[in-house]
Amino acid sequence: MITLLIPTRKRPAQLYPLLESIKKFGNGQFDVKVLYKVDDDYSKAYSIVAQSFPDVTFISETDFRANFIQILSEGQPNVSMVI
């Protein structure tokens, strides 16, 4: 399985159709992880997206660089992708 990391901030409306496409065309090949930074204005929207895609792992960003490296290091070697 390919680890697919999607960093996002203030873009839940763009994230939703991306996840729909991955679900529809990905054929179960991806372990999708979303690294997101939430501002108060977007917390409800990200919550809706997360509830709509229960197979996707949503990780709240605390330190972008550290979180990014940790997520990629947990994936399968040489088969991680970032969108």
BELQUILIN-V598774 format. One record per backbone hydrogen bond with DSSP energy under -0.5 kcal/mol. NH is the residue of the N-H (numbers start at 0). CO is the residue of the C=O. If there is no record, write none. Layout:
nh->NH co->CO
nh->NH co->CO
This chain:
nh->1 co->28
nh->2 co->0
nh->2 co->78
nh->3 co->1
nh->3 co->30
nh->4 co->2
nh->4 co->80
nh->5 co->32
nh->6 co->4
nh->7 co->34
nh->9 co->36
nh->13 co->10
nh->14 co->10
nh->15 co->11
nh->16 co->12
nh->17 co->13
nh->18 co->14
nh->19 co->15
nh->20 co->16
nh->21 co->17
nh->22 co->18
nh->23 co->19
nh->24 co->20
nh->25 co->21
nh->28 co->25
nh->30 co->1
nh->31 co->29
nh->32 co->3
nh->33 co->56
nh->34 co->5
nh->34 co->32
nh->35 co->33
nh->35 co->58
nh->36 co->7
nh->38 co->36
nh->41 co->38
nh->42 co->38
nh->42 co->39
nh->45 co->41
nh->46 co->42
nh->47 co->43
nh->48 co->44
nh->49 co->45
nh->50 co->46
nh->51 co->47
nh->52 co->48
nh->52 co->49
nh->55 co->52
nh->56 co->31
nh->57 co->55
nh->58 co->33
nh->58 co->56
nh->59 co->57
nh->60 co->35
nh->66 co->62
nh->67 co->63
nh->68 co->64
nh->69 co->65
nh->70 co->66
nh->71 co->67
nh->72 co->68
nh->73 co->69
nh->74 co->70
nh->74 co->71
nh->78 co->75
nh->80 co->2
nh->82 co->4
